[in-house]
Amino acid sequence: MNTPDNSRYQDDEISLVDLWLTLSRHRKLILGIVGFSLLVGLLWAFLKPPQYEYRVSIEIGNRWVKDEIHPIEEPDTALAKLKESYIPSTLRTSSRVEEDEDIEIEAQIPKKSEIIVLTANGTEDEGGMLKGLLMEVVDKLRADHQRIYSILKKDIELRQSNLENDLSSLKDEASLAEADRERLKERRELLKAEISELQRLISSTEAQYKRATAKPGGEANAMTLLLLDSEARTARARQSDLRDRMQISIAGDEDRLVKKLADNQRKQAEMKERMARLDLELLNFRETNATDAPMRSIKPVGPRKALVLVLALFGGFFLGMFAAFFAEFLNKVKEQQQAASNG
């Protein structure tokens, strides 16, 4: 008595035998399809011109701002412009591309890099055309960045002009302050001369007073003493006032002028430093450009010939098996139709 397991085993064995018999009956069909597939693979592998990769690297321009280097445009933004605008427009409008040609240009940013790499695949005969297309794309991005450069440069030049005007005003203020300082020196010298003259007057008056007191008294002599004493008092008061003016007022004005000149010089130094930084920004503008001319890969790209033949062999085998099973199916359908018509 057959158990269920033995029955299942026999069914599987019969099915495998049927499969083998089916493949054997249609072996010529299978071998024919495998042979045809290998032939197609051989023709494709040996007759198709080898494909090479053409590439060019774009270095995004940069500028120097506050002791740091900043790109003129973020690489991701430039990459988006290339993919969405410049590459499609170049392929659509370039005179190098024929209507029926299918050309693809890829753009990518290598990891941990700020360089954009453009690539295109083609034969050696298409190399000149592909190199030209790559440079057209580079030129479009470079032209866009030139526009950004112009705006930034005009902004820097405007700031430089404003700083030059401010610096010129500071220099004028410094010249006026220096002139005021010279005038204060002249006033100090005049006051010193006047104080010295008053000192001589006081000394002369005191000498006359001593001589007058040595003479015998009288009304005339008393009047002379009063006049000499009054003149001496007036001269001393005037001398004291002049000394106060020289030591307090003029000294204070001089101190204020010295501070004003120091502040002015400091502001001038700050402005000159800012102008020097702007000069450095202008000098350190680096334009967007290709790092080198477009280059062709040394070895062809794409699947190797051996791989193509292996794929053709397996593909032909599986296609042959499918054709064999389909042919067997058609035979069984025909047999059933004949049996039905005979019955």
C-alpha positions in Angstrom: 0.0 0.0 0.0 1.4 3.4 -1.0 1.6 6.0 1.7 1.0 9.7 1.0 4.7 10.4 1.2 5.6 7.6 -1.3 2.9 8.9 -3.6 4.2 12.5 -3.4 7.7 11.2 -4.1 6.5 9.3 -7.1 4.7 12.4 -8.5 7.8 14.5 -8.1 9.9 11.8 -9.8 7.4 11.6 -12.6 7.4 15.4 -12.9 11.2 15.5 -13.1 11.2 12.7 -15.6 8.6 14.5 -17.7 10.6 17.7 -17.6 13.7 15.9 -18.7 11.9 14.2 -21.5 10.3 17.4 -22.6 13.7 19.2 -22.7 15.2 16.2 -24.5 12.5 16.2 -27.2 13.1 19.9 -27.9 16.9 19.9 -27.5 17.4 21.1 -31.0 15.2 24.1 -30.3 17.0 24.9 -27.1 20.4 24.5 -28.7 19.3 26.7 -31.6 18.2 29.4 -29.3 21.3 29.2 -27.2 23.4 29.3 -30.3 21.5 32.3 -31.6 21.9 34.1 -28.3 25.6 33.4 -28.2 25.9 34.7 -31.8 24.0 37.9 -30.9 26.3 38.2 -27.8 29.4 37.7 -29.9 28.3 40.3 -32.5 27.4 42.8 -29.8 30.7 42.2 -27.8 33.0 42.3 -30.8 31.3 44.7 -33.3 29.9 47.3 -30.9 32.5 50.2 -30.6 34.0 50.4 -27.1 32.4 53.0 -24.9 34.7 55.4 -22.9 33.9 57.8 -20.1 34.6 61.5 -20.7 34.8 63.7 -17.7 35.6 67.2 -16.5 35.9 68.5 -13.0 34.5 71.9 -12.0 36.0 73.8 -9.1 33.6 76.3 -7.6 35.0 79.8 -7.3 35.5 81.2 -3.8 36.2 84.5 -2.0 38.0 85.6 1.2 35.7 87.0 3.9 36.7 87.7 7.5 39.7 85.4 7.4 37.7 82.5 5.9 37.3 81.1 2.4 33.7 80.9 1.3 32.4 79.4 -2.0 30.9 81.8 -4.4 27.9 79.5 -4.4 27.1 76.4 -2.4 28.1 73.3 -4.4 24.7 71.7 -3.9 23.0 74.8 -5.4 25.4 74.7 -8.4 24.8 71.0 -8.8 21.0 71.6 -8.9 21.4 74.3 -11.6 23.5 72.0 -13.7 21.1 69.1 -13.5 17.9 71.0 -13.9 18.9 73.8 -16.3 22.4 73.9 -17.8 22.8 70.3 -18.9 19.3 70.0 -20.4 19.5 73.3 -22.2 23.0 72.4 -23.6 21.7 69.1 -25.0 18.7 70.8 -26.4 20.3 73.8 -28.1 23.9 72.7 -28.9 24.7 72.5 -32.6 26.9 69.5 -31.7 24.0 67.2 -30.9 21.9 65.7 -33.7 18.2 65.2 -33.3 18.4 61.4 -33.2 21.4 61.2 -30.8 20.7 60.0 -27.3 23.4 61.6 -25.1 23.4 61.8 -21.3 25.6 64.0 -19.2 25.7 63.2 -15.5 26.8 65.6 -12.7 27.8 64.6 -9.2 29.8 65.8 -6.2 32.3 63.2 -4.8 32.1 62.6 -1.1 34.0 65.0 1.1 34.6 67.3 -1.8 33.4 70.6 -3.2 34.2 69.7 -6.8 31.5 68.9 -9.3 32.3 66.2 -11.8 30.6 66.0 -15.2 30.6 62.7 -17.1 29.4 61.4 -20.4 29.8 58.0 -22.1 30.5 57.6 -25.8 32.8 56.1 -28.4 36.2 57.3 -29.4 34.7 58.9 -32.5 32.3 60.9 -30.3 35.0 62.1 -28.1 35.4 65.5 -29.6 31.7 66.2 -29.6 31.3 65.0 -26.0 34.3 67.1 -24.8 32.8 70.2 -26.5 29.4 69.5 -24.8 31.0 69.2 -21.4 32.9 72.5 -21.8 29.6 74.2 -22.9 28.0 73.2 -19.7 31.1 74.4 -17.7 30.8 77.8 -19.6 27.2 78.2 -18.6 27.9 77.7 -14.9 31.0 80.0 -15.2 28.9 82.7 -16.9 26.3 82.6 -14.1 29.1 82.8 -11.5 30.6 85.8 -13.4 27.3 87.6 -12.8 27.6 86.9 -9.1 31.2 88.0 -9.1 30.2 91.3 -10.7 27.6 92.0 -8.1 29.9 91.2 -5.2 32.8 93.3 -6.7 30.5 96.3 -7.2 29.4 96.0 -3.6 33.0 95.9 -2.4 34.0 98.8 -4.6 31.1 100.8 -3.2 32.1 100.1 0.3 35.7 101.1 -0.6 34.5 104.4 -2.0 32.5 105.1 1.2 35.5 104.3 3.3 37.7 106.5 1.2 35.3 109.4 1.7 35.1 108.8 5.4 38.9 108.6 5.6 39.2 111.8 3.7 36.8 113.5 6.2 38.9 112.2 9.1 42.1 113.5 7.6 40.4 116.9 7.2 39.3 116.8 10.8 42.9 115.9 11.8 44.3 118.8 9.8 41.9 121.2 11.5 42.8 119.8 14.9 46.5 120.2 14.2 45.9 123.8 13.1 44.0 124.4 16.4 46.8 122.9 18.3 49.4 125.2 16.6 47.2 128.2 17.4 47.0 127.1 21.1 50.8 126.9 21.1 51.0 130.4 19.7 48.5 131.6 22.4 50.6 129.9 25.1 53.7 131.7 23.8 51.8 135.0 23.7 50.6 134.5 27.2 54.1 133.6 28.4 55.4 136.8 26.8 52.7 138.9 28.4 53.3 137.3 31.8 57.0 138.0 31.5 56.2 141.6 30.5 53.9 142.0 33.5 56.6 140.5 35.8 59.0 143.2 34.6 56.3 145.8 35.2 55.7 144.5 38.7 59.4 144.4 39.4 59.8 148.0 38.1 56.8 149.2 40.1 58.1 147.6 43.3 61.5 149.2 42.8 59.8 152.6 42.3 57.7 152.0 45.4 60.8 151.3 47.5 62.5 154.4 46.3 59.4 156.5 47.0 59.1 155.2 50.5 62.7 156.2 51.1 62.0 159.8 50.4 60.6 162.3 52.9 56.8 162.2 53.3 54.5 164.6 51.6 51.2 164.7 49.8 52.8 164.2 46.4 54.8 161.3 47.7 51.8 159.6 49.3 49.9 160.0 46.0 52.8 158.4 44.2 52.9 155.5 46.6 49.1 154.9 46.1 49.5 154.9 42.4 52.4 152.6 42.4 50.7 150.2 44.8 47.5 150.2 42.7 49.5 149.6 39.5 51.4 146.7 41.1 48.1 145.1 42.4 46.6 145.5 38.9 49.6 143.9 37.2 49.7 141.0 39.8 45.9 140.3 39.2 46.4 140.4 35.5 49.4 138.1 35.7 47.5 135.6 37.9 44.6 135.6 35.5 46.9 134.9 32.6 48.6 132.1 34.4 45.3 130.5 35.2 44.3 130.8 31.6 47.6 129.2 30.5 47.6 126.4 33.0 43.9 125.6 33.1 42.0 126.8 30.0 44.7 126.3 27.3 46.0 123.1 29.0 42.5 121.7 28.9 42.0 122.7 25.3 45.3 121.1 24.4 44.4 117.8 26.3 41.1 117.7 24.4 42.8 118.3 21.1 45.3 115.5 21.9 42.5 113.1 22.7 40.6 114.2 19.6 43.7 113.6 17.4 44.3 110.2 19.1 40.7 109.1 18.4 41.0 110.4 14.9 44.2 108.4 14.2 42.6 105.3 15.7 39.6 105.7 13.4 41.8 106.2 10.5 43.8 103.1 11.3 40.5 101.1 11.6 39.3 102.4 8.2 42.6 101.6 6.6 42.5 98.1 8.0 38.9 97.7 6.6 40.1 99.0 3.2 43.0 96.6 3.3 40.6 93.7 4.0 38.4 94.8 1.1 41.5 94.9 -1.2 42.3 91.4 -0.1 38.7 90.3 -0.9 39.1 91.7 -4.4 42.5 90.1 -4.9 41.4 86.7 -3.5 38.4 86.3 -5.8 38.8 82.9 -7.5 36.6 82.3 -10.5 34.7 79.1 -11.2 36.6 77.0 -13.8 37.4 73.5 -15.0 40.4 72.1 -13.2 41.6 70.7 -16.5 40.5 70.0 -20.0 37.9 67.1 -20.4 39.6 63.8 -20.4 38.8 60.3 -21.7 39.1 57.2 -19.5 42.0 55.0 -20.2 40.0 51.8 -20.4 36.5 51.3 -21.9 33.6 51.3 -19.6 30.6 49.0 -19.5 30.3 45.2 -19.3 33.4 43.2 -20.5 33.2 40.8 -23.5 33.4 37.7 -21.3 30.6 38.9 -19.1 28.5 39.6 -22.2 29.0 36.1 -23.5 28.2 34.5 -20.2 25.0 36.5 -19.9 24.1 35.6 -23.5 24.7 31.9 -22.8 22.5 31.9 -19.7 19.9 34.1 -21.3 19.7 31.8 -24.3 19.5 28.7 -22.1 16.6 30.1 -20.1 14.9 31.4 -23.2 15.3 28.0 -24.9 13.8 26.2 -21.9 10.8 28.5 -22.0 10.5 27.9 -25.8 10.7 24.1 -25.2 8.0 24.2 -22.6 5.8 26.4 -24.7 6.3 24.1 -27.7 5.4 21.1 -25.5 2.3 22.9 -24.4 1.3 23.6 -28.0 1.8 19.9 -28.9 -0.4 18.8 -26.0 -3.1 21.2 -27.0 -3.0 19.9 -30.6 -3.1 16.3 -29.4 -6.1 17.0 -27.2 -7.9 18.7 -30.1 -7.2 15.8 -32.4 -8.4 13.3 -29.7 -11.5 15.3 -29.2 -12.2 15.4 -33.0 -11.6 11.7 -33.4 -13.8 10.8 -30.4 
